[in-house]
Amino acid sequence: MSSAPLPQGGLRYAWYVVLLLTATQIVSYIDRFLPSLLLKPIKEDLALTDFQIGLLMGPAFGLFYVLVTVPIGWLADRWNRRAILAGGITLWCAMTCGGAFVRSFMPLFGMRLGVGLGEAAVGPCAVSLISDYFPRERRARAMSVFMAGTFLGAGAAFLFGGPLVALIASLPPLVVPGFGPLRPWQMAFLVVGLPGFLLAGLMFTVREPIRTERVRNALRTDAAGNASLGAAFGFIRDRWRSFGALMLGSSSMVIIGSLTYWNVALFERTWGWGVRDVGLATGVLLLGGGTIGTLLSIRLTNRWIAQGRKDATFRALWTGLAISAPGFALFPVMPTPQLAMFALLFAFIGQAMVTPAGPASLSLIAPGQTKSQSAAIYFLVVGACGQILGPPPVGLITDLLGDPSMLRYAMTLQASVVGVFALTIVALGMGSFRRNVEELERLIDESGVRGDGPGAAGA
């Protein structure tokens, strides 16, 4: 059997791009998870309710994230993707730093909106770049490494965030002229936001690759060979079973996974743990479970690909859901914190399998002209469902029950309902996904080329 073709620019350079994109993902998730580690002091200083905290952890980030993801995807299918990424990184880091200078709910809500606006550039651009740098046979592993950044970032936030907050609290207060002294949680926003500006500069070391897998049939394009947003939506609509199952399955995983935002509150209220202990334990589990799950996903996917299965990445998606959903449903109601952490480990292993499987699956059924737009639509649905329907319902149910200690049961209820739904939907879409993979491969072959259109525009 012949070996898979080498990535564009050579194997070593292609993996450099993947590692840089992974670093971007890590920084974005550190900034995204930061408020969950500062939940208690933010709530006390700003006099917030649990529902407002849920808004900060969900819609405050997700609103602009979902609104601008598709326009960014449209732009990324036509313009320099590294420049878009550099701009997005600069914006969200500036907004994270801006969180250090708020004194009420609405300004902080606005800063989190800005973080979502900047981070909306990551998914569409990164998925498109990796799809162009790596051929289909090698893409799943590269996508898994990139998406592992979600766990490395979240794990780093929890692992080092608690000690960082404790260290800042032990230092003399920082007084900003014209503003006054910064509280420890405000200083944490500043410390975490500043390093990301270096990453924005490094993004200009990435060369724009030739755009690949452009098809000539089954997709309306303009004279330059670009597909409109309407054409991208139409392609997805005509294959709604596979795209729908993929998006709803991934969205469900984000909804369930968003329970982690409530970890500090859960362990404080139920078992009396402090933020430092919760952060350290959750960080270790995220890093450990994320690593195990990523390696397991790569191993199983490569085995299924070697067996000739066109639905290898989709199988990894379902398998990950089957592992993670029970873990997320059980950990909040465990009798001891140690058993809760044990169940959470399995939840993170399964989640680490699902996270890369979604974008990897998408890259196998979306034509080259719509790769960024399709990824943007995918992240729009995932972001809307996950960020908006994730943390707030748990906080709302807890408020309605009138007892903060009922948080654990609200978390279990959400994970159980969403988990059963996701497993059913993904199983029903397996056959359609397999047929659509075969269809796109046929369309690419009929087009006669696997790489055409704009080359290194703006490189």
LINDAMO-V28013 format. One record per pair of residues at least 24 apart in sequence whose C-alpha atoms are under 8 Angstrom apart, sorted by the first residue. I is the first residue (numbers start at 1). J is the second residue. Records with the same first field share a line. If there is no record, write none. Layout:
I = J  J
//
This chain:
4 = 135  137  138
5 = 135
6 = 134  135
7 = 133  134  135
8 = 132  133  134  209  210
9 = 133
14 = 133  134
15 = 142
17 = 206
18 = 130  142  145  146
19 = 145  146
20 = 203
21 = 126  146
22 = 145  146  147  148  149
23 = 149
24 = 89  122  149  199
25 = 122  146  147  149  150  153
26 = 149  150  151  152  153  154
27 = 153  196
28 = 119  153
29 = 149  150  153  154  157
30 = 153  154  156  157  192
31 = 93  96  115  157  192  193
32 = 61  115
33 = 154  157  158  261
34 = 157  161  189
36 = 261  262  264
37 = 157  158  161  162  264  275  279
38 = 185
39 = 264  265
40 = 265
41 = 185
42 = 185
46 = 103  104  105
48 = 105
50 = 395  396  399
51 = 392  395  396  399
53 = 395
54 = 391  392  393  394  395
55 = 388  391  392
56 = 108  109  112
57 = 261  387  391  392
58 = 386  387  388  389  390  391  392
59 = 387  388
60 = 109  110  112  113  116
61 = 112  113  114  115  116  117  387
62 = 113  116  383  384  387  388
63 = 113  116  384  388
64 = 113  114  116  117  120
65 = 113  116  117  118  119  120  380  383
66 = 120  379  380  381  383  384
67 = 380
68 = 117  120
69 = 120  121  124  376  377  379  380
70 = 373  376  377  380
71 = 373
72 = 120  121  124  373  376
73 = 121  124  125  372  373  374  375  376  377
74 = 228  229  372  373
76 = 124  125  372  373
77 = 226  369  370  371  372  373
78 = 226
79 = 457  458
80 = 208  457  458  459
81 = 125  129  208
82 = 125  203  204  206  207  208
83 = 203  204
84 = 121  125
85 = 121  122  125  200  203
86 = 199  200  201  203  204
87 = 118  200
88 = 117  118  119  120  121  122
89 = 118  119  196  197  199  200
90 = 118  196  197  200
91 = 115  117  118
92 = 116  117  118  119
93 = 193  194  196  197
94 = 193  194
95 = 193
96 = 189  190  192  193
97 = 189  190  191  192  193  194
98 = 189  190
99 = 186  189  190
100 = 182  185  186  187  188  189  190
101 = 179  182  186
123 = 375  376  379
124 = 371  372  373  374  375  376  379
125 = 372
127 = 359  363  371  372  375
128 = 363  371  372  375
129 = 208  209
131 = 212  363
132 = 209  210  211  212
133 = 209
136 = 364
139 = 360
140 = 298  301  313  356  357  360
141 = 298
143 = 356  359  360
144 = 294  297  298  355  356  357  360
145 = 294  356
146 = 356
147 = 355  356
148 = 290  291  294  352  355  356
151 = 286  287  290  352
152 = 286  287  290
154 = 283  286
155 = 282  283  284  285  286  287
156 = 283  287
157 = 279  283
158 = 278  279  280  281  282  283
159 = 279  280  281  282  283  284
160 = 279  280  283
161 = 276  279
162 = 275  276  277  279  280
163 = 276
164 = 188
166 = 276
207 = 456  459
208 = 455  456  457  458  459
209 = 455  456
210 = 451  452  453  454  455  456
211 = 368  451  452  453  454  455
212 = 368  450  451  452
213 = 367  368  369  444  449  450  451  452
214 = 367  368  369  444  447  449  450  451  452  453
215 = 367  368  369  443  444  446  447
216 = 443  444  447
217 = 443  447
218 = 443
224 = 453
225 = 369  453
226 = 369
227 = 369  370
229 = 373
232 = 370  373  374
233 = 374
236 = 374
239 = 436
241 = 429  432  433
242 = 429  430  432  433  436
243 = 362  433
244 = 429
245 = 425  426  428  429
246 = 314  358  361  362  426  429
247 = 358  378  381  382
248 = 381  382  422  425  426
249 = 317  422  423  425  426
250 = 317  354  355  358  382
251 = 381  382  383  385  386
252 = 382  385  386  418  419  422
253 = 321  351  354  355  386  419  422
254 = 382  383  385  386  387  390
255 = 385  386  387  389  390  391  418
256 = 325  328  386  390  414  415  418  419
257 = 328  351
258 = 386  387  390  391
259 = 328  390  391  411
261 = 391
262 = 391
266 = 332  407  408
267 = 337
269 = 404  405
270 = 405  408
271 = 336  337
281 = 341
282 = 341
285 = 341  344  345  348
286 = 345  348
288 = 345
289 = 345  346  347  348  349  352
290 = 348  349  351  352
291 = 349  352
292 = 349  352
293 = 348  349  350  351  352  353
294 = 349  352  353  356
296 = 353
297 = 352  353  357
310 = 434  437  438
311 = 430  433  434  437
313 = 357  358  360  361
314 = 357  358  361  430  433
315 = 430
316 = 353  354  357
317 = 353  354  355  357  358  426
318 = 354  423  426  427
319 = 350  353  354
320 = 349  350  351  352  353  354
321 = 350  351  354  419  422  423
322 = 350  423
323 = 347  349  350  351
324 = 348  349  350  351
325 = 350  415  416  419  420
326 = 415  416  419
328 = 412  415
329 = 411  412  413  414  415  416
330 = 412
331 = 412
332 = 408  409  411  412
333 = 408  409  412
364 = 437  440
365 = 433  436  437  440
366 = 440
367 = 440
//
